[in-house]
Amino acid sequence: MNKIAFGLLSSAAAISLLLTGCSSEQTGSTASGTSSGTASGTAAADTASGSKAPVTITYWSRWPESRQAIEQTIADFEKDYPNIHVDFPDIVSSQYPAQLQAAISSNSLPDIFANSNAVPIDQLNRLGLIHNLDDVLTDERKQQFYDGTWTEGYTTLDGSVYALPHFTPRRYSHMLYYNKDVLAKAGLTENDVPKSWEDLEKVGEKIRQVGSDVYPLILGIKTDWLVTGYIGQMATAIKPEVVPNDGFNLKTGQYEFDSPGYVESVEFLKKLQDEKLLHPNSLVIDYREASSLFAAGKAAFVIDGTFLSSELQQNNKFNDFGVAPLPTKDGKPSYYAFQGETKATVHVSKNTKHYEEVKLFLNYYMDHFYVNQLKLGVEGSPIVEQNKTTQVDNPQFLQAQDIQDKAFILSPHPYTRNKAAVQVNTELNGKKPKENVGQIVEGYLAGQVTDLKGQLAQLSAGYNQALKESIDKVSRSGAKISATDYQFPNWTPFEPYTSDKYAELAK
């Protein structure tokens, strides 16, 4: 998962900021190489005439785990196209939303830039900020990607492509990483890796005997988006109607963070803490610090996504680990809802002065970057065939990919049922409560939250009120949408929700 927690703009503030940024005519170019001014057509003319005039295009990314693969791709691209330089600044991921908003306000968007939840795709398009990519993502090219990649409101708008996937859409599932050396010191093997919460407690007691500073589990509680994700996924083993992606009950059409699944999953972490089976530093560190302590042998287990494999190997120079499915209550299966969305994408500025060069780079990116990232063990490719034909010498990464693929279940999505839900989401982004599940978990473990269920119920109520207001506003604008578009009574959790199911609801 992208390792960034985005702050949400208020709707009014976001629109004000964006409109201010789009109100004046763009002229010239910035010192950093970002694009400004209207498309001049010079690049197209130069390319058509065979000119080798030097050109610089700028690419902003927000994925630190991808940096090595991107740099390798850029280096190879510049060798093949020596007249094109790709400026790739190092951006602190946590600062990316603010940097993107500032670029929008000052009319200085780079040629290529990563998406951000703070400014949804339809809002970028309505403000005339992103380029249509239909001539890059042709029908033939799109067929190479996973089914569901080209989804309204994520990569497409009204059937046209406005965003290129950065990762496979089957991403963000969580799993358990285990330190083989710590297990061995406790007299345990990979066969003892816990499948249930009860197993984790039993194994944990043996691990505590290894040393006073060695714990069964370590978590980076300060990374609240990650905590929110794995709590939601563990919760599906208890109440699967509530999808882990956003705590939404697809049967009732309501947010349900106070469901038994969420409550019991958080209470289990508290039990581990009380029994001293959770590393005490968990409350004050982020996921990177947690993975470093895990690699240093201070914990037997850590919970994270597929991307942790490469980070342990590259950042921590640690390879003595394995990967297993997320332990759940009673060892029952959990899942992550695959709803066709591709949440990590890149856009092209509509005002780039070098669109022909950008097109060259994007095609090169699809052919080379995805493969480079796959070989490095960062993430799978969104192009199906590349995953089948690329030789990857990284058993832990392949193990994590297999676990992730099995965890994904095709689930219903309001966007697919009614395109007006995309507009609702834009409104909802500015109305959602600022608090999230991860922050409540942190407060509960720290003793600051005493009524866990009440706090989660309050969060649910805030989200549901925001959803109601957003639906009402979009409906008043003339769009035909209602709360029933968010209810899927014919959905059975753990069973793929296919197109014929949508047709049933339309009858």
C-alpha positions as CSV (number, residue, x, y, z in Angstrom):
1,M,0.0,0.0,0.0
2,N,1.2,3.3,-0.6
3,K,2.8,4.3,2.6
4,I,1.2,7.6,3.0
5,A,-1.7,8.8,5.1
6,F,-3.4,11.6,3.3
7,G,-5.0,14.5,5.1
8,L,-8.4,15.3,3.7
9,L,-9.2,18.8,2.5
10,S,-12.6,20.3,3.4
11,S,-14.7,20.5,0.2
12,A,-14.9,24.2,0.3
13,A,-11.2,24.7,0.9
14,A,-10.2,22.3,-1.8
15,I,-12.4,23.9,-4.4
16,S,-11.3,27.3,-3.4
17,L,-7.6,26.3,-3.7
18,L,-8.1,24.6,-7.0
19,L,-10.1,27.4,-8.6
20,T,-7.6,29.9,-7.5
21,G,-4.8,27.9,-9.1
22,C,-6.7,27.7,-12.4
23,S,-7.9,31.3,-12.6
24,S,-4.9,32.8,-14.4
25,E,-3.2,32.1,-17.7
26,Q,0.0,30.1,-17.5
27,T,3.1,31.5,-19.0
28,G,6.7,30.3,-19.1
29,S,8.2,27.3,-17.2
30,T,9.4,26.9,-13.7
31,A,13.1,26.5,-12.7
32,S,12.4,22.9,-11.5
33,G,11.3,21.8,-15.0
34,T,7.6,21.6,-14.2
35,S,5.3,22.3,-17.1
36,S,3.4,25.5,-17.5
37,G,1.7,27.4,-20.3
38,T,-0.6,25.9,-22.9
39,A,0.6,23.0,-24.9
40,S,2.6,24.6,-27.7
41,G,2.8,21.6,-30.0
42,T,6.6,22.1,-30.3
43,A,7.4,18.7,-29.0
44,A,5.1,17.0,-31.4
45,A,6.6,19.0,-34.3
46,D,10.1,18.1,-33.2
47,T,9.3,14.5,-32.9
48,A,7.6,14.3,-36.2
49,S,10.6,16.0,-37.9
50,G,13.1,13.8,-36.2
51,S,14.7,16.8,-34.2
52,K,16.9,15.8,-31.3
53,A,16.5,19.1,-29.4
54,P,17.0,18.5,-25.7
55,V,13.8,18.2,-23.6
56,T,13.2,17.9,-19.9
57,I,10.1,16.3,-18.5
58,T,9.4,16.2,-14.7
59,Y,7.9,13.3,-12.8
60,W,6.7,13.5,-9.2
61,S,6.2,10.2,-7.3
62,R,4.9,9.5,-3.8
63,W,6.1,5.9,-3.5
64,P,9.5,5.6,-1.7
65,E,9.4,1.8,-2.2
66,S,9.4,2.3,-6.0
67,R,12.2,4.8,-6.2
68,Q,15.0,2.3,-7.1
69,A,12.8,0.8,-9.9
70,I,11.9,4.2,-11.2
71,E,15.5,5.5,-11.2
72,Q,16.6,2.3,-13.1
73,T,13.8,2.8,-15.6
74,I,14.7,6.5,-16.1
75,A,18.4,5.7,-16.6
76,D,17.6,3.1,-19.3
77,F,15.1,5.5,-20.9
78,E,17.6,8.3,-21.1
79,K,20.2,6.0,-22.8
80,D,17.6,5.0,-25.4
81,Y,16.4,8.6,-25.8
82,P,19.5,10.8,-25.0
83,N,17.7,14.0,-26.0
84,I,15.0,13.5,-23.3
85,H,15.9,14.1,-19.6
86,V,13.5,13.0,-16.9
87,D,13.8,15.1,-13.8
88,F,12.8,12.9,-10.8
89,P,13.0,14.9,-7.5
90,D,13.1,13.2,-4.2
91,I,9.8,14.0,-2.5
92,V,9.0,13.2,1.1
93,S,5.9,11.1,0.8
94,S,4.1,12.6,3.8
95,Q,4.5,16.1,2.3
96,Y,3.3,15.1,-1.2
97,P,-0.4,16.1,-0.8
98,A,0.6,19.6,0.3
99,Q,3.2,19.9,-2.5
100,L,0.6,18.8,-5.1
101,Q,-1.9,21.3,-3.9
102,A,0.6,24.1,-3.9
103,A,1.5,23.2,-7.5
104,I,-2.1,23.3,-8.5
105,S,-2.5,26.7,-6.8
106,S,0.5,28.1,-8.6
107,N,-0.2,26.6,-12.0
108,S,3.1,24.6,-11.9
109,L,2.1,21.0,-12.1
110,P,4.9,18.7,-13.3
111,D,4.5,16.9,-16.6
112,I,3.7,13.6,-14.8
113,F,2.5,13.3,-11.2
114,A,1.2,10.7,-8.8
115,N,-2.4,10.8,-7.8
116,S,-3.6,11.9,-4.3
117,N,-6.7,11.3,-2.4
118,A,-6.7,15.0,-1.5
119,V,-7.6,15.9,-5.1
120,P,-9.7,13.1,-6.7
121,I,-9.5,12.3,-10.4
122,D,-12.9,13.7,-11.4
123,Q,-12.1,17.0,-9.6
124,L,-8.7,17.3,-11.5
125,N,-10.6,16.7,-14.7
126,R,-13.4,19.1,-14.1
127,L,-10.7,21.8,-13.4
128,G,-9.0,21.0,-16.7
129,L,-5.8,19.8,-15.1
130,I,-5.2,16.3,-16.5
131,H,-4.6,15.0,-20.0
132,N,-6.7,12.4,-21.7
133,L,-4.5,9.3,-22.2
134,D,-6.6,7.3,-24.7
135,D,-3.8,7.6,-27.3
136,V,-1.4,6.0,-24.8
137,L,-3.8,3.4,-23.4
138,T,-5.3,2.1,-26.6
139,D,-7.9,-0.7,-26.5
140,E,-5.1,-3.2,-27.4
141,R,-2.9,-1.9,-24.6
142,K,-5.7,-1.9,-22.0
143,Q,-6.4,-5.5,-22.7
144,Q,-3.0,-6.4,-21.3
145,F,-4.0,-5.2,-17.8
146,Y,-6.0,-7.0,-15.1
147,D,-9.8,-7.1,-15.5
148,G,-11.2,-4.2,-13.5
149,T,-8.2,-1.9,-14.0
150,W,-10.1,0.5,-16.1
151,T,-12.7,1.6,-13.6
152,E,-14.8,4.7,-13.6
153,G,-13.6,7.2,-11.0
154,Y,-10.2,5.6,-10.6
155,T,-8.5,5.4,-14.0
156,T,-11.3,6.4,-16.3
157,L,-14.0,9.1,-16.6
158,D,-16.8,8.6,-19.1
159,G,-15.0,5.8,-20.7
160,S,-11.7,7.7,-21.3
161,V,-8.4,7.0,-19.6
162,Y,-7.0,9.7,-17.4
163,A,-4.7,7.7,-15.1
164,L,-2.0,5.1,-15.6
165,P,-1.7,2.4,-12.9
166,H,1.5,2.4,-10.9
167,F,1.0,-1.0,-9.1
168,T,-1.1,-4.0,-9.6
169,P,-4.7,-3.3,-8.6
170,R,-4.5,-6.4,-6.4
171,R,-2.7,-4.5,-3.7
172,Y,-3.0,-3.6,0.0
173,S,-3.8,-7.0,1.4
174,H,-2.1,-7.6,4.8
175,M,-0.1,-10.6,6.0
176,L,2.1,-11.9,8.8
177,Y,5.9,-11.8,8.5
178,Y,7.9,-14.1,10.7
179,N,11.6,-14.1,11.7
180,K,13.0,-17.6,11.3
181,D,15.9,-17.0,13.7
182,V,13.6,-15.9,16.5
183,L,11.4,-18.9,16.0
184,A,14.4,-21.2,16.1
185,K,15.7,-19.7,19.3
186,A,12.2,-20.5,20.8
187,G,12.4,-24.1,19.6
188,L,9.7,-23.4,17.0
189,T,9.6,-24.0,13.2
190,E,7.6,-22.5,10.3
191,N,4.9,-25.1,11.1
192,D,4.3,-23.3,14.3
193,V,3.5,-20.0,12.6
194,P,0.0,-19.0,14.1
195,K,-3.1,-19.3,12.0
196,S,-5.5,-18.0,14.7
197,W,-5.4,-15.5,17.6
198,E,-5.3,-18.4,20.1
199,D,-2.3,-19.9,18.2
200,L,-0.5,-16.5,18.4
201,E,-1.0,-16.3,22.2
202,K,0.3,-19.9,22.7
203,V,3.3,-19.4,20.4
204,G,3.9,-16.0,22.0
205,E,4.4,-17.5,25.5
206,K,7.3,-19.6,24.1
207,I,8.8,-16.6,22.3
208,R,8.8,-14.5,25.5
209,Q,11.2,-17.1,27.0
210,V,13.9,-16.3,24.3
211,G,14.9,-13.0,26.1
212,S,13.4,-10.2,28.1
213,D,13.7,-7.8,25.1
214,V,12.2,-10.2,22.5
215,Y,8.5,-10.2,21.9
216,P,6.1,-12.2,19.8
217,L,4.6,-9.3,17.8
218,I,5.6,-5.8,17.0
219,L,3.5,-3.2,15.2
220,G,4.0,0.4,14.0
221,I,0.9,1.9,15.6
222,K,1.9,5.4,14.6
223,T,1.2,4.4,10.9
224,D,-2.5,4.7,11.4
225,W,-3.6,3.9,7.8
226,L,-1.8,0.5,8.1
227,V,-3.4,-0.3,11.4
228,T,-6.8,0.6,9.9
229,G,-6.1,-1.8,7.1
230,Y,-5.2,-4.9,9.0
231,I,-7.8,-4.4,11.7
232,G,-10.4,-4.2,8.9
233,Q,-9.1,-7.3,7.2
234,M,-9.0,-9.4,10.4
235,A,-12.5,-8.2,11.1
236,T,-13.8,-9.9,7.9
237,A,-13.3,-13.3,9.5
238,I,-15.9,-12.2,12.1
239,K,-18.4,-10.1,10.1
240,P,-17.5,-10.4,6.3
241,E,-20.4,-8.1,5.2
242,V,-18.2,-5.1,6.3
243,V,-15.5,-4.7,3.6
244,P,-12.0,-4.1,5.0
245,N,-11.2,-1.4,2.5
246,D,-13.3,1.3,4.2
247,G,-15.4,-0.3,6.9
248,F,-18.5,-0.2,4.7
249,N,-21.3,-2.7,5.0
250,L,-22.3,-3.5,1.4
251,K,-25.5,-5.2,2.5
252,T,-26.9,-2.2,4.4
253,G,-25.1,0.6,2.6
254,Q,-23.8,2.0,5.9
255,Y,-20.4,2.5,7.4
256,E,-20.0,0.1,10.4
257,F,-16.7,0.6,12.1
258,D,-18.4,-0.5,15.4
259,S,-19.2,-4.0,14.0
260,P,-18.2,-7.0,16.1
261,G,-15.3,-7.7,13.7
262,Y,-13.7,-4.3,14.3
263,V,-14.3,-4.2,18.0
264,E,-13.1,-7.8,18.7
265,S,-10.0,-7.3,16.5
266,V,-8.9,-4.1,18.4
267,E,-9.7,-5.8,21.8
268,F,-7.4,-8.7,20.7
269,L,-4.5,-6.3,20.3
270,K,-5.2,-4.9,23.7
271,K,-5.2,-8.4,25.2
272,L,-1.8,-9.0,23.6
273,Q,-0.6,-5.7,25.1
274,D,-1.9,-6.6,28.6
275,E,-0.2,-10.1,28.4
276,K,3.1,-8.5,27.3
277,L,3.0,-10.3,24.0
278,L,3.0,-7.0,22.0
279,H,6.3,-5.1,21.9
280,P,6.0,-2.1,24.2
281,N,7.6,0.2,21.6
282,S,4.7,-0.5,19.2
283,L,2.7,2.5,20.5
284,V,5.4,5.0,19.7
285,I,6.9,3.8,16.4
286,D,5.8,3.7,12.7
287,Y,5.9,0.7,10.4
288,R,9.5,1.3,9.2
289,E,10.8,1.3,12.8
290,A,8.7,-1.8,13.6
291,S,10.1,-3.6,10.6
292,S,13.7,-2.6,11.6
293,L,13.2,-4.0,15.1
294,F,11.7,-7.1,13.6
295,A,14.7,-7.6,11.4
296,A,17.0,-7.0,14.4
297,G,15.4,-10.0,16.1
298,K,13.4,-8.1,18.7
299,A,10.1,-9.6,17.6
300,A,9.0,-12.9,15.9
301,F,6.2,-11.4,13.9
302,V,5.1,-8.2,12.2
303,I,2.0,-7.4,10.1
304,D,2.4,-5.5,6.9
305,G,1.7,-5.6,3.1
306,T,3.5,-7.3,0.2
307,F,5.9,-4.4,-0.1
308,L,7.6,-5.2,3.2
309,S,9.6,-8.1,1.5
310,S,11.7,-5.7,-0.6
311,E,12.0,-3.2,2.3
312,L,13.4,-5.8,4.6
313,Q,15.8,-7.0,2.0
314,Q,16.9,-3.7,0.6
315,N,16.7,-1.3,3.6
316,N,17.5,-3.8,6.5
317,K,19.7,-6.3,4.5
318,F,17.6,-9.0,6.1
319,N,16.5,-12.1,4.4
320,D,15.9,-14.7,7.1
321,F,12.1,-14.4,7.1
322,G,8.9,-15.9,5.8
323,V,5.4,-14.8,5.0
324,A,2.0,-16.3,6.1
325,P,-1.7,-15.3,6.0
326,L,-3.0,-12.9,8.6
327,P,-4.0,-14.8,11.8
328,T,-7.7,-14.4,12.6
329,K,-10.2,-15.3,15.3
330,D,-10.6,-19.1,15.2
331,G,-8.4,-19.2,12.2
332,K,-11.2,-18.4,9.8
333,P,-10.4,-17.0,6.4
334,S,-10.2,-13.2,5.9
335,Y,-10.3,-11.3,2.6
336,Y,-9.6,-7.9,1.0
337,A,-12.3,-6.6,-1.3
338,F,-11.2,-6.2,-4.9
339,Q,-13.6,-3.7,-6.4
340,G,-11.8,-2.9,-9.6
341,E,-10.2,0.2,-8.2
342,T,-6.6,1.1,-8.9
343,K,-5.7,3.5,-6.1
344,A,-2.0,4.2,-7.0
345,T,-1.9,5.9,-10.4
346,V,0.0,8.7,-12.3
347,H,-1.6,11.6,-14.2
348,V,-0.2,13.8,-17.0
349,S,-0.7,17.5,-16.8
350,K,-3.0,18.8,-19.4
351,N,-0.7,21.8,-19.9
352,T,2.5,19.8,-20.5
353,K,4.6,21.3,-23.3
354,H,6.2,18.0,-24.1
355,Y,3.3,15.6,-24.5
356,E,5.0,13.5,-27.3
357,E,8.0,12.9,-25.0
358,V,5.7,12.1,-22.1
359,K,3.9,9.5,-24.3
360,L,7.3,7.9,-25.2
361,F,8.2,7.7,-21.5
362,L,4.8,6.3,-20.4
363,N,5.0,3.5,-23.0
364,Y,8.6,2.8,-21.9
365,Y,7.3,2.9,-18.3
366,M,4.8,0.2,-18.9
367,D,7.3,-2.0,-20.7
368,H,10.2,-1.6,-18.3
369,F,9.2,-0.1,-14.9
370,Y,6.6,-2.7,-14.0
371,V,9.2,-5.4,-14.8
372,N,11.9,-3.7,-12.8
373,Q,9.7,-3.3,-9.8
374,L,8.6,-7.0,-10.1
375,K,12.3,-8.2,-10.2
376,L,13.1,-6.1,-7.2
377,G,10.3,-7.7,-5.2
378,V,8.4,-4.4,-4.6
379,E,5.1,-5.2,-6.1
380,G,3.4,-7.2,-8.9
381,S,2.8,-5.7,-12.3
382,P,-0.7,-4.5,-13.4
383,I,0.0,-6.2,-16.7
384,V,-1.0,-9.9,-16.4
385,E,1.6,-11.4,-18.8
386,Q,4.5,-9.7,-17.2
387,N,3.7,-11.5,-13.9
388,K,3.7,-14.8,-15.7
389,T,6.9,-14.4,-17.8
390,T,9.2,-12.3,-15.6
391,Q,11.8,-14.4,-13.7
392,V,11.7,-13.3,-10.0
393,D,14.4,-14.8,-7.8
394,N,12.7,-13.8,-4.5
395,P,10.8,-16.6,-2.8
396,Q,9.5,-14.4,0.0
397,F,8.1,-11.8,-2.4
398,L,6.4,-14.6,-4.5
399,Q,5.0,-16.1,-1.3
400,A,3.6,-12.7,-0.3
401,Q,2.1,-12.2,-3.8
402,D,0.4,-15.6,-3.7
403,I,-1.1,-14.9,-0.3
404,Q,-2.3,-11.5,-1.5
405,D,-3.8,-12.9,-4.7
406,K,-5.8,-15.5,-2.7
407,A,-7.0,-12.8,-0.3
408,F,-8.6,-10.7,-3.0
409,I,-12.3,-11.3,-3.6
410,L,-14.2,-9.4,-6.4
411,S,-16.8,-7.4,-4.5
412,P,-19.5,-4.9,-5.5
413,H,-18.8,-1.2,-6.0
414,P,-21.2,1.7,-6.1
415,Y,-19.1,3.3,-9.0
416,T,-19.9,0.3,-11.2
417,R,-23.6,0.4,-10.4
418,N,-24.0,4.2,-10.8
419,K,-21.4,6.6,-12.2
420,A,-22.8,9.4,-10.1
421,A,-21.2,7.7,-7.1
422,V,-17.9,9.2,-8.3
423,Q,-19.3,12.7,-7.7
424,V,-20.5,11.6,-4.3
425,N,-17.1,10.4,-3.4
426,T,-15.6,13.8,-4.3
427,E,-18.1,15.5,-2.0
428,L,-17.5,12.8,0.7
429,N,-13.7,13.4,0.7
430,G,-14.3,16.9,2.1
431,K,-17.0,15.8,4.7
432,K,-15.5,12.7,6.3
433,P,-14.5,12.8,9.9
434,K,-10.8,13.6,10.4
435,E,-10.3,10.7,12.8
436,N,-9.7,7.1,11.6
437,V,-9.7,3.6,13.0
438,G,-5.9,3.6,13.4
439,Q,-6.0,6.7,15.6
440,I,-8.7,5.2,17.8
441,V,-6.7,2.0,18.2
442,E,-3.7,4.0,19.3
443,G,-5.9,5.9,21.8
444,Y,-7.4,2.7,23.1
445,L,-4.0,1.0,23.6
446,A,-2.6,4.1,25.3
447,G,-5.6,4.2,27.7
448,Q,-6.9,7.5,26.3
449,V,-10.0,5.9,24.8
450,T,-12.0,4.0,27.4
451,D,-15.2,3.3,25.4
452,L,-13.9,1.6,22.3
453,K,-17.3,0.6,20.8
454,G,-18.8,4.0,21.6
455,Q,-15.8,5.7,19.8
456,L,-16.1,3.5,16.8
457,A,-19.9,4.0,16.7
458,Q,-19.3,7.8,16.7
459,L,-16.9,7.4,13.8
460,S,-19.5,5.3,11.9
461,A,-22.2,8.0,12.6
462,G,-19.9,10.7,11.3
463,Y,-19.2,8.8,8.1
464,N,-22.8,7.9,7.5
465,Q,-23.9,11.5,8.0
466,A,-21.3,12.7,5.5
467,L,-22.4,10.1,3.0
468,K,-26.0,11.1,3.3
469,E,-25.2,14.8,2.8
470,S,-23.0,14.0,-0.2
471,I,-25.7,11.8,-1.9
472,D,-28.3,14.5,-1.2
473,K,-26.1,17.2,-2.7
474,V,-25.3,15.3,-5.9
475,S,-28.9,14.3,-6.2
476,R,-30.0,17.9,-6.0
477,S,-27.6,18.8,-8.8
478,G,-29.7,16.6,-11.1
479,A,-27.9,13.2,-10.9
480,K,-30.0,10.2,-10.3
481,I,-28.5,8.6,-7.2
482,S,-29.8,7.5,-3.9
483,A,-28.8,5.5,-0.8
484,T,-30.0,2.3,-2.4
485,D,-27.2,2.5,-5.0
486,Y,-24.9,1.6,-2.1
487,Q,-26.8,-1.5,-1.0
488,F,-26.1,-4.9,-2.5
489,P,-28.6,-7.4,-1.1
490,N,-27.6,-10.1,-3.6
491,W,-24.0,-10.1,-2.5
492,T,-22.5,-13.1,-0.7
493,P,-19.2,-12.4,1.0
494,F,-16.3,-14.5,-0.2
495,E,-18.0,-15.1,-3.5
496,P,-17.0,-13.0,-6.6
497,Y,-19.5,-10.4,-7.4
498,T,-19.8,-10.6,-11.2
499,S,-21.4,-8.4,-13.8
500,D,-24.6,-10.4,-13.9
501,K,-25.2,-9.6,-10.2
502,Y,-25.4,-5.9,-11.1
503,A,-27.9,-6.8,-13.9
504,E,-30.0,-8.5,-11.3
505,L,-30.3,-5.3,-9.3
506,A,-31.3,-3.3,-12.3
507,K,-34.4,-5.4,-13.0
